[in-house]
Amino acid sequence: MSNRKQITLSVSIVAVAVAAVMAYSLLGHAGEPRPGGAGGHDHAAMAAAAQGARERTLSISEARARRIGVAYATAHRSVLRPVVRAVGTIAWDETRLATVNPKIDGWVERLFVDYTGAPVRKGQPLAAVYSPMLVAAQEELALARRLADEVAAAPDDVAAANARELLEAARRRLAYLDIPADVIARIERTGQAQRTVLLRSPIDGVVTEKTVVQGSRIMPGMDLFRIAGLGAVWVEGEVFEKDLGLVHLGQPATVTIDAYPGETFHGRVTFIDPAVALEGRTGKVRIELPNPGLRLKPGMYATVQLDAPAGAPALVVPRSAVLTTGERALVFVRHDDGMLMPHEVKTGLAVGDSIQVLAGIWDGATVVSSAGFLVDAESNLGAALQSMPGMEMGPAGGGATHDAAHGTTPGAATHAAHAGAAATSGQKARLP
């Protein structure tokens, strides 16, 4: 390399270094405080400016608004009718469950209902049971009846009274063993004990559980049959925690069942669980449904709709118009001069695509209803540039210019950067 080229390269490198130093000096020192100077920065004012950056206005042309998909809506007063929806399953009505549980021991000599799911009527025989203990109790009743009849005409009142007490005790013993009153009366009338006793269904329903077969030995306290009445069923729905405040006892409910598309069933809320499930943050709500024809079967899936009472008219906007941050909610309002300004609002009930605004804007305000996040991002960008030392945004979101109050020449930093770029360009142009 010739001496001339070496000299040219050295001069170019020095020019680049000088330009970089000038740019650093202009940009870096602009943010430093100048004690006693008229252009000195007030850190409290800078903090306040940064805090209020989101309250700065923004202007977007119609063409640009169409390009980024900005749409507007009008805040208006309306009545929201909240609807709570939940999923659930059909379950047995626990108030219509019964268990056949004898108080005697013995053997099942005959089984009249011999399969699970069999429909039964109240009073229908389920099984015939032989119990030596029950036979002995019947014979005691027959004997007490004869003794009471024999001493009834005797002059000894004490003997007659004792006989009547013995008869009453024999009756109570059989009644405590769940022997029907008509059976007790027949034993007294005939004086004959029955070898077997019939176990009957206590309710109308279907047999949901059967634990015996013919010839089985039974013991006191053993559940032989479990019967469920299906005249009405329960729908147990899971309601999200945020909607529990809209649910109350006696509230009408509309239920749809996957097995019967296009058909609706109507019931009422009869129970609200006092606890909330920690896993899904839901509360259990119970709806009672009539079940004519036994079409609704426990285990079916159901969808529940609860219509909450409508409140008073309130100011509403599209839900998409509200930008929610971790601390507050904002709505961009278009003012008469075309500027977009963020307003902090207090929101209320949200139903469908609408949400109540309790405070922050006025009736008839024009709000940004779509692409609000883009508007918010541009507003943040403009506020951030304004908060930078020596920079400010024009009302239309234009490019940054240096603050003349700092006592510097507009565009000096840019000129320095251009000088460095020009030097670099010249260096590259002169490199072999």
VMD Tcl script that draws the C-alpha trace (Angstrom):
set ca {
  {0.00 0.00 0.00}
  {1.37 3.41 -0.99}
  {2.00 6.18 1.51}
  {-0.80 8.25 -0.01}
  {-3.37 5.50 0.58}
  {-2.19 4.99 4.15}
  {-2.54 8.70 4.88}
  {-6.05 8.78 3.38}
  {-7.14 5.78 5.45}
  {-5.82 7.29 8.66}
  {-7.61 10.57 8.04}
  {-10.87 8.71 7.41}
  {-10.58 6.74 10.66}
  {-9.92 9.94 12.62}
  {-12.98 11.61 11.02}
  {-15.21 8.70 12.03}
  {-13.93 8.86 15.63}
  {-14.50 12.62 15.83}
  {-18.05 12.28 14.48}
  {-18.85 9.53 17.02}
  {-17.56 11.67 19.90}
  {-19.65 14.65 18.74}
  {-22.80 12.52 18.53}
  {-22.23 11.02 21.99}
  {-21.61 14.46 23.45}
  {-24.79 15.94 21.98}
  {-27.07 12.99 22.83}
  {-25.57 11.85 26.09}
  {-25.11 15.19 27.82}
  {-28.57 16.39 26.79}
  {-30.06 14.12 29.49}
  {-27.71 15.28 32.27}
  {-28.81 17.97 34.73}
  {-27.30 21.39 34.30}
  {-27.04 23.06 37.63}
  {-28.47 26.54 37.59}
  {-29.06 26.47 33.85}
  {-32.32 27.59 32.33}
  {-32.45 24.36 30.32}
  {-31.87 22.05 33.34}
  {-34.16 19.00 33.79}
  {-36.53 18.59 36.73}
  {-36.57 14.87 37.65}
  {-39.99 15.20 39.33}
  {-41.43 16.71 36.18}
  {-39.88 13.95 34.09}
  {-41.43 11.29 36.35}
  {-44.81 12.99 36.13}
  {-44.52 13.13 32.36}
  {-43.71 9.42 32.18}
  {-46.60 8.60 34.51}
  {-49.04 10.59 32.40}
  {-47.75 9.32 29.06}
  {-50.91 7.31 28.44}
  {-53.05 10.42 28.82}
  {-51.40 12.05 25.80}
  {-53.55 12.51 22.73}
  {-53.01 10.77 19.44}
  {-54.10 11.64 15.94}
  {-54.71 9.00 13.24}
  {-55.76 9.89 9.72}
  {-58.81 8.26 8.19}
  {-56.69 6.41 5.65}
  {-54.39 5.02 8.30}
  {-57.34 4.09 10.53}
  {-58.82 2.05 7.69}
  {-55.46 0.47 6.99}
  {-54.94 -0.84 10.53}
  {-58.62 -1.73 11.05}
  {-59.68 0.93 13.54}
  {-63.45 1.04 14.03}
  {-65.60 3.25 16.22}
  {-68.72 2.77 18.31}
  {-70.95 5.04 20.37}
  {-71.38 4.66 24.10}
  {-75.09 4.46 24.90}
  {-77.42 3.56 27.72}
  {-78.95 0.11 27.61}
  {-80.34 -2.64 29.85}
  {-78.15 -5.73 30.01}
  {-79.84 -9.06 30.65}
  {-77.21 -11.36 32.10}
  {-77.42 -15.06 31.27}
  {-75.54 -17.70 33.23}
  {-74.65 -20.86 31.34}
  {-73.34 -24.04 32.90}
  {-72.86 -27.70 32.08}
  {-73.96 -30.52 34.32}
  {-75.33 -34.02 34.60}
  {-78.66 -35.52 35.57}
  {-78.66 -37.23 38.97}
  {-81.11 -39.07 41.21}
  {-83.41 -36.96 43.34}
  {-82.04 -37.94 46.74}
  {-85.35 -37.13 48.41}
  {-86.91 -39.94 46.36}
  {-84.50 -42.72 47.31}
  {-85.49 -45.62 49.57}
  {-83.79 -48.74 50.90}
  {-85.41 -52.03 51.90}
  {-83.49 -52.97 55.05}
  {-85.24 -55.53 57.29}
  {-84.81 -55.68 61.05}
  {-85.06 -59.47 61.15}
  {-82.84 -62.39 60.22}
  {-84.00 -65.24 58.06}
  {-84.01 -66.64 54.54}
  {-85.43 -65.40 51.24}
  {-87.86 -68.14 50.25}
  {-89.21 -66.35 47.19}
  {-87.98 -63.37 45.17}
  {-90.63 -61.45 43.27}
  {-88.31 -58.75 41.83}
  {-85.21 -60.50 40.59}
  {-83.29 -57.97 38.45}
  {-81.87 -54.48 38.75}
  {-83.79 -51.79 36.89}
  {-87.18 -53.38 37.42}
  {-90.00 -50.82 37.85}
  {-91.97 -51.21 41.07}
  {-95.01 -49.62 42.64}
  {-95.50 -48.60 46.23}
  {-96.65 -51.62 48.26}
  {-95.60 -54.14 45.63}
  {-94.14 -57.40 47.12}
  {-90.40 -57.71 46.59}
  {-89.57 -60.91 48.50}
  {-91.04 -63.46 50.92}
  {-88.81 -64.01 53.98}
  {-88.96 -66.81 56.57}
  {-87.76 -65.67 60.00}
  {-88.01 -67.92 63.12}
  {-87.81 -64.78 65.29}
  {-90.76 -63.25 63.47}
  {-92.82 -66.45 63.75}
  {-92.24 -66.47 67.51}
  {-93.35 -62.84 67.79}
  {-96.56 -63.63 65.89}
  {-97.34 -66.56 68.15}
  {-96.84 -64.34 71.21}
  {-99.38 -61.91 69.76}
  {-101.92 -64.69 69.15}
  {-101.45 -65.99 72.69}
  {-101.80 -62.50 74.22}
  {-105.01 -62.01 72.21}
  {-106.56 -65.21 73.57}
  {-105.51 -64.40 77.13}
  {-107.02 -60.93 76.92}
  {-110.29 -62.38 75.64}
  {-110.45 -64.97 78.44}
  {-109.98 -62.52 81.33}
  {-112.06 -59.75 79.82}
  {-115.18 -60.96 81.66}
  {-113.34 -61.94 84.87}
  {-114.16 -59.99 88.06}
  {-110.41 -59.45 88.70}
  {-109.64 -56.10 87.14}
  {-105.90 -56.49 87.78}
  {-105.67 -59.65 85.66}
  {-107.59 -58.00 82.81}
  {-105.33 -54.97 82.90}
  {-102.22 -57.15 82.79}
  {-103.59 -59.12 79.84}
  {-104.29 -55.89 77.93}
  {-100.75 -54.65 78.60}
  {-99.30 -57.94 77.34}
  {-101.40 -57.67 74.19}
  {-100.23 -54.11 73.53}
  {-96.59 -55.14 74.04}
  {-96.96 -57.96 71.49}
  {-98.47 -55.55 68.97}
  {-95.68 -53.01 69.46}
  {-92.99 -55.65 68.99}
  {-94.35 -56.61 65.59}
  {-94.84 -52.96 64.63}
  {-91.21 -52.22 65.55}
  {-90.19 -55.03 63.19}
  {-92.00 -53.19 60.35}
  {-94.92 -55.63 60.17}
  {-97.88 -53.80 58.56}
  {-100.90 -53.02 60.74}
  {-103.24 -55.09 58.54}
  {-101.04 -58.15 59.05}
  {-101.07 -57.63 62.84}
  {-104.87 -57.31 62.81}
  {-105.22 -60.50 60.79}
  {-103.03 -62.47 63.22}
  {-105.21 -61.31 66.12}
  {-108.38 -62.21 64.23}
  {-107.31 -65.67 63.05}
  {-104.94 -66.59 65.87}
  {-102.54 -68.06 63.28}
  {-98.90 -67.03 62.72}
  {-97.65 -66.68 59.12}
  {-94.59 -68.69 58.19}
  {-93.23 -65.98 55.86}
  {-93.59 -62.25 55.74}
  {-93.65 -60.13 52.58}
  {-91.14 -57.30 52.06}
  {-92.82 -54.55 50.04}
  {-91.61 -51.52 48.09}
  {-91.94 -48.29 50.08}
  {-92.17 -46.00 47.00}
  {-92.84 -45.94 43.28}
  {-89.65 -46.15 41.26}
  {-87.07 -48.49 39.81}
  {-84.75 -50.93 41.53}
  {-81.26 -49.48 41.28}
  {-79.53 -52.07 43.46}
  {-80.33 -55.68 44.48}
  {-78.05 -57.67 46.78}
  {-79.99 -60.94 47.29}
  {-81.15 -63.92 45.28}
  {-83.69 -66.57 46.11}
  {-82.53 -68.65 49.09}
  {-80.13 -66.00 50.43}
  {-79.61 -65.65 54.18}
  {-80.36 -62.16 55.38}
  {-79.31 -60.40 58.58}
  {-80.69 -57.33 60.36}
  {-79.35 -54.12 58.83}
  {-78.63 -55.68 55.44}
  {-79.63 -53.58 52.39}
  {-81.65 -55.91 50.18}
  {-83.02 -53.42 47.63}
  {-82.34 -49.79 46.76}
  {-85.18 -48.04 44.97}
  {-85.17 -44.62 43.29}
  {-88.21 -42.61 42.37}
  {-87.87 -40.99 38.94}
  {-90.91 -38.72 39.03}
  {-88.39 -35.87 39.29}
  {-84.61 -35.66 38.81}
  {-81.83 -33.27 39.67}
  {-79.50 -31.44 37.30}
  {-76.23 -30.66 39.04}
  {-74.47 -27.87 37.15}
  {-71.07 -26.25 37.66}
  {-71.25 -22.44 37.65}
  {-68.10 -20.33 37.43}
  {-67.23 -18.35 40.52}
  {-67.66 -15.01 38.74}
  {-71.31 -15.88 37.92}
  {-72.40 -17.19 41.32}
  {-73.61 -13.74 42.36}
  {-76.26 -13.92 39.61}
  {-77.76 -17.19 40.88}
  {-80.42 -17.41 43.61}
  {-82.82 -20.00 45.00}
  {-86.06 -20.37 43.07}
  {-84.53 -18.93 39.89}
  {-86.07 -20.34 36.67}
  {-83.76 -22.55 34.63}
  {-83.88 -23.85 31.08}
  {-82.19 -27.19 30.47}
  {-81.30 -28.87 27.19}
  {-80.33 -32.53 26.91}
  {-78.09 -33.96 24.21}
  {-80.40 -36.98 23.89}
  {-83.34 -34.73 22.90}
  {-82.01 -32.06 20.51}
  {-84.27 -29.08 19.98}
  {-86.27 -29.80 23.14}
  {-86.09 -27.77 26.35}
  {-86.97 -28.67 29.93}
  {-87.86 -26.17 32.63}
  {-87.11 -26.27 36.34}
  {-85.98 -24.14 39.27}
  {-82.84 -23.76 41.35}
  {-83.34 -25.63 44.63}
  {-79.82 -25.62 46.06}
  {-76.58 -23.59 45.81}
  {-73.49 -25.24 47.25}
  {-72.02 -23.13 50.08}
  {-68.48 -24.04 48.98}
  {-66.52 -23.45 45.76}
  {-64.33 -26.15 44.23}
  {-60.69 -25.11 44.54}
  {-59.61 -26.91 41.37}
  {-61.98 -25.41 38.82}
  {-63.23 -22.36 40.81}
  {-66.83 -23.43 40.25}
  {-69.84 -23.76 42.51}
  {-72.42 -26.53 42.29}
  {-75.98 -25.48 41.53}
  {-78.89 -27.93 41.65}
  {-82.01 -27.66 39.48}
  {-85.05 -29.87 40.02}
  {-86.84 -31.07 36.89}
  {-90.13 -32.98 36.59}
  {-89.66 -36.23 34.69}
  {-92.91 -37.40 33.13}
  {-92.48 -40.58 31.15}
  {-89.12 -41.22 32.86}
  {-87.31 -39.81 29.81}
  {-84.58 -38.10 31.83}
  {-82.07 -40.65 33.03}
  {-79.36 -40.12 35.64}
  {-75.94 -39.75 34.03}
  {-77.13 -37.80 30.97}
  {-75.25 -34.62 30.08}
  {-77.19 -31.36 30.32}
  {-76.68 -27.69 29.50}
  {-78.21 -25.18 31.90}
  {-79.21 -21.59 31.19}
  {-80.19 -19.28 34.06}
  {-81.78 -15.94 33.18}
  {-80.80 -13.37 35.80}
  {-83.11 -10.39 36.41}
  {-82.33 -7.33 34.30}
  {-80.88 -4.33 36.10}
  {-81.35 -0.60 35.58}
  {-80.23 1.04 32.30}
  {-76.50 1.75 32.29}
  {-73.88 3.14 29.91}
  {-72.49 0.33 27.75}
  {-69.74 0.01 25.15}
  {-68.43 -2.96 23.14}
  {-66.28 -5.22 25.29}
  {-63.49 -4.90 22.71}
  {-63.32 -1.15 23.40}
  {-61.98 -1.67 26.93}
  {-58.22 -2.24 27.26}
  {-57.51 -3.84 30.62}
  {-54.08 -3.58 32.20}
  {-52.94 -4.98 35.49}
  {-54.07 -1.84 37.33}
  {-56.79 -0.10 35.35}
  {-59.08 -0.16 32.32}
  {-58.80 2.32 29.44}
  {-61.10 3.41 26.62}
  {-59.87 5.55 23.70}
  {-62.38 8.34 23.01}
  {-62.46 10.31 19.77}
  {-62.97 13.99 20.51}
  {-64.47 16.67 18.26}
  {-61.06 17.72 16.94}
  {-60.35 14.15 15.79}
  {-57.82 13.44 18.53}
  {-57.91 10.09 20.33}
  {-57.50 10.36 24.09}
  {-57.36 7.46 26.57}
  {-59.86 7.67 29.44}
  {-59.59 5.55 32.54}
  {-62.97 3.90 33.18}
  {-64.65 1.85 35.86}
  {-66.38 -1.18 34.38}
  {-69.34 -3.19 35.62}
  {-71.30 -6.18 34.36}
  {-70.25 -7.78 31.08}
  {-72.86 -9.62 29.00}
  {-72.04 -11.04 25.61}
  {-70.15 -8.46 23.55}
  {-71.15 -5.50 25.75}
  {-69.84 -4.21 29.06}
  {-71.11 -1.57 31.46}
  {-69.08 1.59 32.05}
  {-69.87 3.02 35.47}
  {-67.55 6.04 35.29}
  {-64.95 7.64 33.02}
  {-66.81 8.53 29.81}
  {-70.15 10.06 28.89}
  {-73.26 9.05 27.02}
  {-72.79 9.50 23.26}
  {-68.97 9.35 23.37}
  {-67.31 7.89 20.26}
  {-64.92 5.13 21.31}
  {-62.42 2.95 19.48}
  {-64.10 -0.46 19.29}
  {-61.51 -2.43 17.32}
  {-57.73 -2.36 16.88}
  {-57.59 -0.55 20.21}
  {-54.40 -2.37 21.14}
  {-52.69 -0.89 18.08}
  {-53.85 2.59 19.06}
  {-52.65 1.95 22.59}
  {-49.27 0.78 21.32}
  {-48.84 3.90 19.17}
  {-49.89 6.12 22.07}
  {-47.31 4.42 24.28}
  {-44.67 4.90 21.62}
  {-45.43 8.59 21.30}
  {-45.41 9.05 25.08}
  {-42.11 7.20 25.35}
  {-40.51 9.45 22.72}
  {-41.84 12.57 24.44}
  {-40.40 11.46 27.76}
  {-36.92 11.09 26.25}
  {-34.66 14.10 26.96}
  {-34.51 16.43 23.99}
  {-37.25 14.64 22.02}
  {-40.91 15.48 21.42}
  {-43.78 14.11 19.29}
  {-45.88 16.22 17.02}
  {-49.64 16.10 17.40}
  {-49.95 13.74 14.50}
  {-47.39 11.27 15.80}
  {-44.63 12.63 13.54}
  {-40.87 12.26 13.83}
  {-38.87 13.39 16.83}
  {-37.19 16.85 16.96}
  {-34.77 18.27 19.48}
  {-36.27 20.50 22.19}
  {-35.29 24.09 21.51}
  {-35.55 24.91 25.21}
  {-32.35 22.94 25.82}
  {-30.40 25.56 24.01}
  {-29.16 23.27 21.23}
  {-29.51 23.62 17.53}
  {-32.38 21.58 16.04}
  {-31.08 18.54 14.23}
  {-27.55 18.80 15.65}
  {-27.49 15.20 16.74}
  {-28.79 14.14 13.36}
  {-26.15 16.25 11.62}
  {-23.44 14.63 13.71}
  {-24.71 11.20 12.89}
  {-24.87 12.13 9.20}
  {-21.35 13.42 9.41}
  {-20.17 10.12 10.83}
  {-22.06 8.22 8.18}
  {-20.64 10.44 5.47}
  {-17.13 9.92 6.81}
  {-17.64 6.20 6.88}
  {-19.06 6.29 3.40}
  {-16.11 8.33 2.22}
  {-13.72 5.89 3.88}
  {-15.35 2.95 2.14}
  {-15.29 4.80 -1.15}
  {-11.56 5.45 -0.82}
  {-10.61 1.93 0.26}
  {-8.81 0.02 -2.43}
}
mol new
graphics top color blue
foreach p $ca { graphics top sphere $p radius 0.5 }
foreach p [lrange $ca 0 end-1] q [lrange $ca 1 end] { graphics top cylinder $p $q radius 0.2 }
display resetview
